[in-house]
Amino acid sequence: MESKPTYLGTMIPLATVAFGLIAAGAWNKFIPDLFAIFRAAWRLR
């Protein structure tokens, strides 16, 4: 029973860091695509 809080205590920060890295990578790929779509739509308008 004692090992569970420490297990959760280590897993939650690791999951948070991993999710942050994945989210940052996704945003770095997504933002230029969004700008390209926005620019194309602005030109078509």
N, C-alpha and C positions, 0 to 999 in steps of 0.2 A: 504493500500500500504506500510505502514511503517513496518508492521510485517513480510513481506516477506524476506528482507535481513537478519533479525535476525534468522528467521526460517532456511534459507539456511545456515547461519553462524553456527548454532548449528548442523544441520543435516550432513553437510559435514565432520566435524571432527569425529562425532560419526560413520558415515559410514566408514571413513578411519580406525578408531581404530578397528571396528568390522571386516573389511576386513583383516586387519593386523593379528588379532588373528586367524581368519579362515585360512589364508595363512600359519601362523606359525604352526598351528595344522596339516595342510595338509602336510607341509614339514617334520615335525617330524615323520609322518607316512610314507611318501614317500621315504625319504632318506634311512632308513634301508632296505626297499623293493628293492630299486635300488641297494644297495650294495650286497644284497643277490643274485639278478639276475646277477649282474656283476661277483660275485664270482663263481656262478654256470656255467656261460658261460666260465669263465677263466678255470675252471676245465675240462669242456667238450672239450675245445680247446687242 
